[in-house]
Amino acid sequence: MFQLNLDKNREQAERLATLVSIELERGEDSAKVLADVQSMLENTL
């Protein structure tokens, strides 16, 4: 069970990193990207 949760969290972290990378490559402001990440994380708790 613990390993399943760990794998799921790792997958979600990889997806989030990909989204951040894409937004930064598109020229989005880093403060906006960080705020978006913070909002996403708060909404998952």
Backbone as XML, in Angstrom:
<?xml version="1.0"?>
<chain id="A" units="angstrom">
  <residue number="1" name="MET">
    <atom name="N" x="0.829" y="-1.202" z="0.000"/>
    <atom name="CA" x="0.000" y="0.000" z="0.000"/>
    <atom name="C" x="0.872" y="1.264" z="0.000"/>
  </residue>
  <residue number="2" name="PHE">
    <atom name="N" x="1.892" y="1.259" z="0.875"/>
    <atom name="CA" x="2.787" y="2.413" z="0.942"/>
    <atom name="C" x="3.484" y="2.648" z="-0.394"/>
  </residue>
  <residue number="3" name="GLN">
    <atom name="N" x="3.942" y="1.569" z="-1.020"/>
    <atom name="CA" x="4.642" y="1.686" z="-2.307"/>
    <atom name="C" x="3.708" y="2.239" z="-3.380"/>
  </residue>
  <residue number="4" name="LEU">
    <atom name="N" x="2.434" y="1.836" z="-3.349"/>
    <atom name="CA" x="1.457" y="2.339" z="-4.308"/>
    <atom name="C" x="1.302" y="3.850" z="-4.163"/>
  </residue>
  <residue number="5" name="ASN">
    <atom name="N" x="1.189" y="4.323" z="-2.923"/>
    <atom name="CA" x="1.073" y="5.765" z="-2.688"/>
    <atom name="C" x="2.331" y="6.499" z="-3.125"/>
  </residue>
  <residue number="6" name="LEU">
    <atom name="N" x="3.487" y="5.903" z="-2.848"/>
    <atom name="CA" x="4.752" y="6.512" z="-3.244"/>
    <atom name="C" x="4.838" y="6.631" z="-4.762"/>
  </residue>
  <residue number="7" name="ASP">
    <atom name="N" x="4.459" y="5.583" z="-5.466"/>
    <atom name="CA" x="4.472" y="5.606" z="-6.931"/>
    <atom name="C" x="3.504" y="6.650" z="-7.474"/>
  </residue>
  <residue number="8" name="LYS">
    <atom name="N" x="2.325" y="6.746" z="-6.870"/>
    <atom name="CA" x="1.328" y="7.719" z="-7.314"/>
    <atom name="C" x="1.842" y="9.144" z="-7.092"/>
  </residue>
  <residue number="9" name="ASN">
    <atom name="N" x="2.443" y="9.388" z="-5.928"/>
    <atom name="CA" x="2.987" y="10.718" z="-5.645"/>
    <atom name="C" x="4.112" y="11.071" z="-6.606"/>
  </residue>
  <residue number="10" name="ARG">
    <atom name="N" x="4.956" y="10.112" z="-6.917"/>
    <atom name="CA" x="6.063" y="10.345" z="-7.849"/>
    <atom name="C" x="5.511" y="10.698" z="-9.232"/>
  </residue>
  <residue number="11" name="GLU">
    <atom name="N" x="4.494" y="9.974" z="-9.663"/>
    <atom name="CA" x="3.884" y="10.240" z="-10.972"/>
    <atom name="C" x="3.278" y="11.640" z="-11.005"/>
  </residue>
  <residue number="12" name="GLN">
    <atom name="N" x="2.594" y="12.023" z="-9.939"/>
    <atom name="CA" x="1.996" y="13.358" z="-9.883"/>
    <atom name="C" x="3.074" y="14.438" z="-9.887"/>
  </residue>
  <residue number="13" name="ALA">
    <atom name="N" x="4.172" y="14.198" z="-9.185"/>
    <atom name="CA" x="5.273" y="15.165" z="-9.151"/>
    <atom name="C" x="5.893" y="15.322" z="-10.538"/>
  </residue>
  <residue number="14" name="GLU">
    <atom name="N" x="6.027" y="14.215" z="-11.260"/>
    <atom name="CA" x="6.583" y="14.282" z="-12.612"/>
    <atom name="C" x="5.663" y="15.058" z="-13.544"/>
  </residue>
  <residue number="15" name="ARG">
    <atom name="N" x="4.372" y="14.859" z="-13.408"/>
    <atom name="CA" x="3.412" y="15.612" z="-14.240"/>
    <atom name="C" x="3.487" y="17.098" z="-13.933"/>
  </residue>
  <residue number="16" name="LEU">
    <atom name="N" x="3.562" y="17.426" z="-12.648"/>
    <atom name="CA" x="3.643" y="18.822" z="-12.240"/>
    <atom name="C" x="4.924" y="19.463" z="-12.769"/>
  </residue>
  <residue number="17" name="ALA">
    <atom name="N" x="6.032" y="18.756" z="-12.680"/>
    <atom name="CA" x="7.304" y="19.272" z="-13.194"/>
    <atom name="C" x="7.219" y="19.516" z="-14.697"/>
  </residue>
  <residue number="18" name="THR">
    <atom name="N" x="6.545" y="18.631" z="-15.406"/>
    <atom name="CA" x="6.377" y="18.797" z="-16.852"/>
    <atom name="C" x="5.555" y="20.044" z="-17.154"/>
  </residue>
  <residue number="19" name="LEU">
    <atom name="N" x="4.469" y="20.236" z="-16.421"/>
    <atom name="CA" x="3.630" y="21.419" z="-16.632"/>
    <atom name="C" x="4.405" y="22.701" z="-16.354"/>
  </residue>
  <residue number="20" name="VAL">
    <atom name="N" x="5.183" y="22.705" z="-15.272"/>
    <atom name="CA" x="5.993" y="23.877" z="-14.930"/>
    <atom name="C" x="6.994" y="24.158" z="-16.044"/>
  </residue>
  <residue number="21" name="SER">
    <atom name="N" x="7.650" y="23.134" z="-16.517"/>
    <atom name="CA" x="8.639" y="23.285" z="-17.581"/>
    <atom name="C" x="8.008" y="23.873" z="-18.839"/>
  </residue>
  <residue number="22" name="ILE">
    <atom name="N" x="6.853" y="23.358" z="-19.208"/>
    <atom name="CA" x="6.159" y="23.847" z="-20.405"/>
    <atom name="C" x="5.786" y="25.317" z="-20.245"/>
  </residue>
  <residue number="23" name="GLU">
    <atom name="N" x="5.243" y="25.678" z="-19.080"/>
    <atom name="CA" x="4.840" y="27.067" z="-18.860"/>
    <atom name="C" x="6.041" y="28.005" z="-18.913"/>
  </residue>
  <residue number="24" name="LEU">
    <atom name="N" x="7.145" y="27.595" z="-18.303"/>
    <atom name="CA" x="8.339" y="28.445" z="-18.322"/>
    <atom name="C" x="8.905" y="28.568" z="-19.734"/>
  </residue>
  <residue number="25" name="GLU">
    <atom name="N" x="8.886" y="27.478" z="-20.493"/>
    <atom name="CA" x="9.375" y="27.521" z="-21.875"/>
    <atom name="C" x="8.510" y="28.429" z="-22.739"/>
  </residue>
  <residue number="26" name="ARG">
    <atom name="N" x="7.242" y="28.550" z="-22.402"/>
    <atom name="CA" x="6.330" y="29.426" z="-23.153"/>
    <atom name="C" x="6.511" y="30.887" z="-22.768"/>
  </residue>
  <residue number="27" name="GLY">
    <atom name="N" x="7.366" y="31.134" z="-21.774"/>
    <atom name="CA" x="7.640" y="32.509" z="-21.378"/>
    <atom name="C" x="6.773" y="33.023" z="-20.251"/>
  </residue>
  <residue number="28" name="GLU">
    <atom name="N" x="6.055" y="32.131" z="-19.589"/>
    <atom name="CA" x="5.242" y="32.559" z="-18.450"/>
    <atom name="C" x="6.145" y="33.117" z="-17.353"/>
  </residue>
  <residue number="29" name="ASP">
    <atom name="N" x="5.644" y="34.080" z="-16.629"/>
    <atom name="CA" x="6.380" y="34.662" z="-15.511"/>
    <atom name="C" x="6.566" y="33.615" z="-14.418"/>
  </residue>
  <residue number="30" name="SER">
    <atom name="N" x="7.781" y="33.505" z="-13.895"/>
    <atom name="CA" x="8.064" y="32.464" z="-12.905"/>
    <atom name="C" x="7.226" y="32.630" z="-11.640"/>
  </residue>
  <residue number="31" name="ALA">
    <atom name="N" x="6.925" y="33.863" z="-11.251"/>
    <atom name="CA" x="6.087" y="34.082" z="-10.070"/>
    <atom name="C" x="4.674" y="33.552" z="-10.307"/>
  </residue>
  <residue number="32" name="LYS">
    <atom name="N" x="4.168" y="33.723" z="-11.528"/>
    <atom name="CA" x="2.835" y="33.210" z="-11.859"/>
    <atom name="C" x="2.842" y="31.689" z="-11.849"/>
  </residue>
  <residue number="33" name="VAL">
    <atom name="N" x="3.891" y="31.098" z="-12.409"/>
    <atom name="CA" x="3.992" y="29.638" z="-12.437"/>
    <atom name="C" x="4.031" y="29.099" z="-11.012"/>
  </residue>
  <residue number="34" name="LEU">
    <atom name="N" x="4.826" y="29.737" z="-10.158"/>
    <atom name="CA" x="4.915" y="29.310" z="-8.763"/>
    <atom name="C" x="3.563" y="29.440" z="-8.063"/>
  </residue>
  <residue number="35" name="ALA">
    <atom name="N" x="2.855" y="30.530" z="-8.318"/>
    <atom name="CA" x="1.529" y="30.722" z="-7.724"/>
    <atom name="C" x="0.558" y="29.653" z="-8.210"/>
  </residue>
  <residue number="36" name="ASP">
    <atom name="N" x="0.645" y="29.298" z="-9.481"/>
    <atom name="CA" x="-0.209" y="28.237" z="-10.025"/>
    <atom name="C" x="0.083" y="26.899" z="-9.351"/>
  </residue>
  <residue number="37" name="VAL">
    <atom name="N" x="1.374" y="26.603" z="-9.159"/>
    <atom name="CA" x="1.764" y="25.355" z="-8.498"/>
    <atom name="C" x="1.240" y="25.341" z="-7.069"/>
  </residue>
  <residue number="38" name="GLN">
    <atom name="N" x="1.414" y="26.447" z="-6.365"/>
    <atom name="CA" x="0.943" y="26.524" z="-4.984"/>
    <atom name="C" x="-0.566" y="26.314" z="-4.925"/>
  </residue>
  <residue number="39" name="SER">
    <atom name="N" x="-1.295" y="26.910" z="-5.839"/>
    <atom name="CA" x="-2.744" y="26.749" z="-5.883"/>
    <atom name="C" x="-3.131" y="25.298" z="-6.136"/>
  </residue>
  <residue number="40" name="MET">
    <atom name="N" x="-2.429" y="24.655" z="-7.084"/>
    <atom name="CA" x="-2.715" y="23.245" z="-7.379"/>
    <atom name="C" x="-2.474" y="22.374" z="-6.155"/>
  </residue>
  <residue number="41" name="LEU">
    <atom name="N" x="-1.365" y="22.626" z="-5.472"/>
    <atom name="CA" x="-1.032" y="21.821" z="-4.294"/>
    <atom name="C" x="-2.046" y="22.029" z="-3.174"/>
  </residue>
  <residue number="42" name="GLU">
    <atom name="N" x="-2.477" y="23.274" z="-2.975"/>
    <atom name="CA" x="-3.463" y="23.556" z="-1.933"/>
    <atom name="C" x="-4.798" y="22.883" z="-2.237"/>
  </residue>
  <residue number="43" name="ASN">
    <atom name="N" x="-5.134" y="22.787" z="-3.506"/>
    <atom name="CA" x="-6.409" y="22.177" z="-3.890"/>
    <atom name="C" x="-6.398" y="20.659" z="-3.797"/>
  </residue>
  <residue number="44" name="THR">
    <atom name="N" x="-5.219" y="20.061" z="-3.663"/>
    <atom name="CA" x="-5.149" y="18.602" z="-3.560"/>
    <atom name="C" x="-5.135" y="18.125" z="-2.119"/>
  </residue>
  <residue number="45" name="LEU">
    <atom name="N" x="-5.021" y="19.046" z="-1.173"/>
    <atom name="CA" x="-4.983" y="18.656" z="0.246"/>
    <atom name="C" x="-6.366" y="18.437" z="0.801"/>
  </residue>
</chain>
